[in-house]
Amino acid sequence: MRNALSGEQYSLTAGPYTAVVTEQGAGLRELAHGGEALVLAYGPQEPAPAAFGQLLIPWPNRVDHGRYEWDGVPYQLDVNEPAYDCAIHGLARWLPWRVVERENHRVRLACRLLGTPGYPFRLALEAEYSLDAGQGLTVSVRSRNEGEAAAPYAHGAHPYLTTGEPIDGCTVTAPGRRHLPVNDRMIPYGSPEPVEGTPFDLREGRRLGDLKIDRAFTDLDRDEAGRAWVHLAGSARTTSFWADATHPWLELYTADEVPERLRRQGFGVEPMTSPPNALASGIDLHTLEPGASLAGSWGIRLG
């Protein structure tokens, strides 16, 4: 589509799977199996609502008041979530990314994240989206420090899984043994707490009903390949998500504050290398020395 608001649209296909990736932010705008949506989609002429399908670099989720300290120097990020007085979801999601490689079933894009007053570091970013007829979508993200100073770093992503029906009637199975409490501004406090005996114990599967969730989970159960899985089961089909060991955190979100027409139509599953507010807290925050890289993968499939 010419002149799309989110830039060039890169259509991918493999067997029954199709996807659309955008120039803006290297975001996932659509993913479907046999024409049935696996993620909440949005149109090419609208900005991604509620971070739909966006990559969150160099931090996921919120930074309290947009303030953090690194190597003894205080920094102030732009507060782009004024309702909670936070800086949210990084700096790369609205930037243009260029194509490095493209085939019918995959696309690899790159972006140079240059320094700003709030984040005076330079990163080379790459994201690859690849479809497989049997395994569905795999997304791989790599970031390398091209600057001359060590940089604080974390990343995440923000797909919303869907089964084509409201999530209230869906059953969610998710692997977190601990969850991170948050205050009324959605900032974590204290240490992660066991999910056992709470409404947030999703390990054996739970029908969502009217349960509201917007918090990070950790201590994730994993399969033999090191993947942590989340399954959203509806009346007719199941959409499944996995994240590799680079992502020890999952933010789960019942989409209660997205645009009304899409509210609770999808389930946010956000793989994260660190929890919310990591730039300020330092929890699981990566130090990227000059020339160093961090890479991780996640994916989505039917069933």
NULUM-339235 format. One record per residue (C-alpha): x, y, z; residue in three letters. Coordinates in steps of 0.2 Angstrom, whole numbers, plus 2048, in hexadecimal, padded with zeros to 3 digits. Example, Ala and Ser with C-alpha at 12.3 -4.5 7.8 and 13.67 -1.06 7.14 Angstrom:
# residues 2
83E7EA827ALA 8447FB824SER 
This chain:
# residues 303
800800800MET 8078117FBARG 80881F808ASN 803814817ALA 80581D827LEU 81081082ESER 81B81081EGLY 81F802813GLU 8157F2816GLN 81F7E1815TYR 8137D3812SER 8197C1816LEU 8127B0813THR 81679E816ALA 809791814GLY 7F979681DPRO 8027A4827TYR 8037B6821THR 80A7C682AALA 80D7D8827VAL 81C7E182EVAL 81D7F482DTHR 82B800829GLU 82780A839GLN 82E802848GLY 8307F183FALA 81F7ED847GLY 8147DE844LEU 8047E683DARG 7FB7D5838GLU 7FD7C383BLEU 7F17B6835ALA 7EF7A3832HIS 7E379E824GLY 7DC7B0824GLY 7D87AF837GLU 7E17BC841ALA 7ED7B684ELEU 7F17C8855VAL 7E77D8856LEU 7EA7E1846ALA 7E97F4841TYR 7E77FD831GLY 7F6804826PRO 7EF815828GLN 7EF81683BGLU 7FC817848PRO 7FE806852ALA 7F1808860PRO 7F7803871ALA 8087FD86AALA 8007EF860PHE 80E7E5859GLY 81C7F185DGLN 82E7ED862LEU 8337F6872LEU 8457FB872ILE 85080087CPRO 8437FD88ATRP 8327F588BPRO 8247FB896ASN 82580A8A1ARG 8338148A9VAL 82D81D8B9ASP 82C8308B5HIS 83882D8A6GLY 84782E8B2ARG 8558228B5TYR 8688238B9GLU 87681B8AFTRP 88881B8B5ASP 8848288C1GLY 87C8348B5VAL 8698388B6PRO 85F8388A6TYR 84D83E8A2GLN 844835894LEU 83583D88BASP 825839895VAL 81A832887ASN 80D82A893GLU 80783A89CPRO 7F88318A5ALA 8058278AFTYR 8138338AEASP 81E8268A5CYS 82A823896ALA 82381488EILE 829807881HIS 83980E87BGLY 83F81886DLEU 83F80D85DALA 82D80985AARG 828819850TRP 83981A846LEU 83B814834PRO 844804832TRP 84C7FF821ARG 84C7EE819VAL 85C7E4819VAL 8557D4812GLU 8447CE80BARG 83D7BE805GLU 82B7B8803ASN 82B7B1815HIS 8367BC81EARG 83D7CE820VAL 84C7D5829ARG 84C7E882ELEU 8587F3836ALA 85880383FCYS 86680F847ARG 860815857LEU 86A82585ALEU 86D82E86AGLY 86183A873THR 862844883PRO 85883788CGLY 862829885TYR 87382E87EPRO 87881E877PHE 879817865ARG 872806860LEU 8717FC850ALA 8607F2850LEU 85A7E4845GLU 84A7DA845ALA 8467CB83BGLU 8347C4838TYR 8337B3831SER 8247A882DLEU 82479582CASP 81678B825ALA 81677F834GLY 81D78A842GLN 81679B83FGLY 81F7AB843LEU 8307AD84ATHR 8367BF84FVAL 8497C2852SER 84F7D2859VAL 8627D785BARG 8697E7862SER 87B7EC861ARG 8847FA86AASN 88C80585DGLU 891813869GLY 8A0816874GLU 898814885ALA 88F80688DALA 87C80788BALA 86E801896PRO 8637F688CTYR 8537EC88CALA 8467E787EHIS 8357E087CGLY 8267DE870ALA 8147E1871HIS 8097D5867PRO 7F77D286CTYR 7F17C0869LEU 7E07BD863THR 7D47AE860THR 7C87B9857GLY 7BC7BA866GLU 7BC7C5876PRO 7C97BF882ILE 7BC7BE891ASP 7B77AC88AGLY 7C97A7887CYS 7D479C891THR 7E67A2894VAL 7F5797899THR 8057A089DALA 81579B8A6PRO 8197A88B3GLY 81C7A18C5ARG 81D7B38CBARG 8157C48C7HIS 81B7D58CBLEU 80F7E18D4PRO 80D7F28CEVAL 8068028D6ASN 7F880D8CFASP 8048158C2ARG 8088038BCMET 81A8048C3ILE 8217F58CCPRO 8257F48DETYR 82C7E78E9GLY 8327D68E3SER 8287CA8D8PRO 81B7C08E1GLU 8157AE8DFPRO 8067AC8D4VAL 80079D8DEGLU 7EF7A18E6GLY 7ED7B18DCTHR 7E27B58CDPRO 7F27B68C3PHE 7F77A48C4ASP 7F479F8B1LEU 8007908B1ARG 7F27838AFGLU 7E778E8A5GLY 7D979A8AAARG 7CA7A18A2ARG 7CC7B48A2LEU 7BA7B98A5GLY 7BB7CB8ACASP 7CD7C98B3LEU 7D87D88AFLYS 7EB7D68ADILE 7F87E28AAASP 8087DC8B2ARG 8197D48AFALA 81C7C18B3PHE 82C7B88B5THR 8347A88BBASP 82D7A18ABLEU 82B78E8A8ASP 833789898ARG 83377A88CASP 843770887GLU 84777D87AALA 84778B887GLY 837793881ARG 82A79A88DALA 818797885TRP 8087A1887VAL 7F879987FHIS 7E87A387CLEU 7DA796879ALA 7C979C872GLY 7BA79286DSER 7C078D85CALA 7D378F85CARG 7E3792867THR 7F07A0863THR 80179C86BSER 8107A786FPHE 8227A2874TRP 8317AC87AALA 8437A687CASP 84E7A788BALA 8547B9887THR 8437BE88DHIS 8417BA8A0PRO 8317C58A1TRP 8207C589ALEU 8147D389BGLU 8027CD89ALEU 7F57D9896TYR 7E27D7894THR 7E07E6888ALA 7D57F0894ASP 7DB80188EGLU 7DD7FF87BVAL 7D180886FPRO 7BF803874GLU 7BB7F9864ARG 7CA7ED868LEU 7C97ED87BARG 7CB7DB882ARG 7CB7D4870GLN 7DD7CF872GLY 7E97CA87FPHE 7FA7D3880GLY 8097C8882VAL 8197D2883GLU 82A7C9884PRO 8367D488EMET 8497D2892THR 8457DC8A2SER 8367E28ACPRO 82E7F38ACPRO 8388018B2ASN 8487F88B0ALA 8528078AALEU 84F80E8BCALA 84F7FE8C6SER 85D7F58BDGLY 8547E58BEILE 85A7D98B0ASP 8607E98A7LEU 86D7E489AHIS 87D7EE899THR 8827EF887LEU 8957F2886GLU 89B7FB875PRO 89A7EE868GLY 88F7E2872ALA 87F7DB86CSER 86F7D3874LEU 8637C8869ALA 8537BF86DGLY 8457B6864SER 8327B3867TRP 8247AD85CGLY 8117AA859ILE 80879B851ARG 7F7793850LEU 7F478685DGLY 
